[in-house]
Amino acid sequence: MKSALTLALSVSALTSASSLSAAEATDEDIAAQRAALAEATKGAGFGPQSPRDLSTLTGENDRIFATAPAHTEMNLCNIHFHENAEHRGGQFTTYAGNGDGKGAGTGFRYDGDLTEAELAPYENTVGAGKYGDLQPGDTIEVHYVHTTAQVAPGPTLGSCLSEAIANPQLRVEAQVFVLVNDDSALDSTTLTAHEMIDGLHQALAIPTDTGTPILYAGSTTGPSFNTAGSPLQVTWSVRPEVAKVSIRSVETWLADNVFDEASAHGVRNLVMNPALLSPLETARQ
């Protein structure tokens, strides 16, 4: 039987069980969610939360936890992605809107321009799910999740825990991509390739040319935490520059991957409450 911590991780999975709504959330709706989050976490001892605006590096949350080791010293345990970037910063600062208030249609988009050919409609429907489907020009934030537990890569964040270690250190290497209808762009199956190296499961092609990652202390994400604090502590490493990935290759990866990913995950509201953000000295490396 899985531990309570495993259950919390699996339930979060950076997703929400909420169904889509046709109604667009208003600014007042989002403000009410933020107020509910502040009330639910006030004085409760929650650690710093994610996602955050990467250009706002101040915070007042004084819950301290050790920075996780480099991802090359941990086991890759899960890869998944969110439609639109959850974080704001770098080349992804264009707000997608409030969406439905439940994780769909919100987050941040790539700020740059794409060619007419890159934006040409793709012939198939890709990654259709409760948070929508994918089209050329869409932005995604990929999360390469790592753990200090002795595990193998698999579905959900529950794969990042083991019965032997109930409180492993967690680290997410995050990369934002924009989908293009161009088979010469980066290949998702290559970007997500992994194998055992020196006794550790390692991702083989996490981008290294998309700017110096911003390191900060945070939590798991996903819209299930729009009004509740996440109890899981995560060291985040978010690259500020966007890379282009072939939508055809994303379609191929979604059709067959060890993580059982078939569609995008939803987006948690940007955390703006200083009481829920890590302070300046732990926000950048």
CORURLIN-V803688 format. One record per pair of residues at least 12 apart in sequence whose ideal C-beta (glycine too) atoms are under 6 Angstrom apart, sorted by the first residue. I is the first residue (numbers start at 0). J is the second residue. D is the distance in whole Angstrom. If there is no record, write none. Layout:
BEGIN
I:J:D / I:J:D
END
This chain:
BEGIN
2:165:5 / 4:165:5 / 5:157:5 / 5:160:5 / 7:230:6 / 8:156:4 / 8:157:6 / 9:155:5 / 9:157:4 / 11:219:5 / 11:221:6 / 12:155:5 / 12:156:5 / 13:219:6 / 13:220:5 / 13:221:4 / 13:264:5 / 14:221:5 / 14:264:5 / 14:265:6 / 15:102:5 / 15:221:6 / 15:222:4 / 15:223:4 / 15:265:5 / 17:101:4 / 19:99:6 / 19:103:5 / 19:129:6 / 20:99:4 / 24:97:4 / 24:99:6 / 24:100:3 / 28:100:5 / 29:97:5 / 32:225:5 / 32:226:5 / 35:226:4 / 36:226:5 / 37:272:5 / 39:227:5 / 40:228:4 / 45:228:4 / 46:62:4 / 46:232:5 / 47:60:4 / 47:216:5 / 47:217:5 / 47:276:6 / 47:277:4 / 48:218:5 / 48:270:4 / 48:275:4 / 49:217:3 / 49:218:5 / 49:220:5 / 50:85:4 / 50:86:4 / 50:220:5 / 50:269:6 / 51:270:5 / 51:276:6 / 52:87:5 / 53:86:6 / 53:88:3 / 53:213:5 / 54:88:5 / 56:279:5 / 56:282:4 / 56:283:6 / 57:279:5 / 58:273:6 / 58:276:3 / 58:277:5 / 58:278:5 / 59:273:4 / 59:274:5 / 60:275:6 / 60:276:6 / 60:277:6 / 64:232:5 / 66:234:5 / 67:168:4 / 67:170:4 / 67:234:4 / 70:145:5 / 70:170:6 / 70:172:5 / 73:145:4 / 73:147:6 / 73:170:6 / 74:146:5 / 74:150:6 / 74:199:5 / 74:200:5 / 75:145:6 / 75:152:5 / 75:193:5 / 75:200:5 / 75:201:6 / 75:202:5 / 76:144:5 / 76:146:5 / 76:150:5 / 76:152:6 / 76:158:5 / 76:159:4 / 77:144:4 / 77:156:6 / 77:158:5 / 77:258:6 / 78:143:6 / 78:191:5 / 78:258:5 / 79:142:6 / 79:260:5 / 79:264:6 / 80:139:5 / 80:141:4 / 80:263:6 / 81:140:5 / 81:263:6 / 81:264:5 / 81:266:5 / 82:130:5 / 82:139:6 / 82:263:4 / 83:95:5 / 83:106:3 / 83:107:6 / 83:138:5 / 83:266:6 / 84:106:5 / 84:107:4 / 84:138:6 / 84:140:4 / 84:175:5 / 85:106:6 / 85:140:5 / 85:220:5 / 85:266:5 / 85:267:6 / 86:237:5 / 87:107:5 / 87:269:6 / 88:239:6 / 89:239:3 / 89:240:6 / 90:110:5 / 90:240:5 / 90:241:4 / 91:107:5 / 91:109:6 / 91:175:5 / 92:110:6 / 93:108:4 / 93:110:5 / 95:108:5 / 101:222:6 / 102:222:3 / 102:265:2 / 102:266:5 / 103:130:5 / 103:131:6 / 103:265:6 / 105:266:5 / 106:266:4 / 108:138:5 / 109:138:5 / 109:177:4 / 109:241:5 / 117:179:4 / 117:181:5 / 118:135:5 / 118:136:5 / 119:180:5 / 121:135:6 / 121:180:5 / 121:246:5 / 125:246:6 / 125:250:5 / 126:253:5 / 126:262:4 / 126:263:6 / 128:262:3 / 130:263:5 / 130:265:5 / 133:178:6 / 135:178:6 / 135:179:6 / 135:180:4 / 135:246:6 / 137:178:5 / 138:177:5 / 139:176:5 / 140:173:6 / 140:175:5 / 141:174:5 / 142:171:5 / 142:173:6 / 143:172:4 / 143:202:5 / 143:205:6 / 144:159:6 / 144:171:5 / 145:170:4 / 146:159:4 / 146:167:5 / 146:169:6 / 147:167:4 / 147:168:4 / 148:160:6 / 148:161:4 / 148:164:5 / 148:167:4 / 149:161:6 / 152:193:6 / 152:200:5 / 152:257:6 / 154:258:5 / 154:259:4 / 169:233:5 / 170:234:5 / 171:233:6 / 171:235:5 / 172:205:5 / 172:236:5 / 173:237:4 / 174:206:5 / 174:238:5 / 175:241:5 / 176:242:5 / 176:244:4 / 177:241:5 / 177:243:6 / 178:246:4 / 179:243:5 / 180:246:6 / 182:245:5 / 182:247:6 / 184:243:4 / 184:244:6 / 184:245:4 / 185:242:6 / 185:244:5 / 186:248:4 / 187:244:6 / 187:248:4 / 187:249:5 / 187:252:4 / 188:248:6 / 188:251:6 / 188:252:5 / 189:204:5 / 190:204:5 / 191:252:6 / 192:204:6 / 206:242:6 / 209:238:4 / 209:240:4 / 209:242:6 / 210:238:5 / 210:239:4 / 210:240:4 / 212:236:4 / 212:237:6 / 212:238:5 / 213:237:5 / 213:283:6 / 214:236:5 / 214:284:4 / 215:235:5 / 215:277:5 / 215:282:4 / 216:277:4 / 216:281:5 / 217:233:5 / 217:235:5 / 218:231:6 / 218:233:6 / 219:231:5 / 219:233:6 / 220:267:4 / 221:267:5 / 222:265:4 / 222:267:5 / 224:267:5 / 225:268:5
END
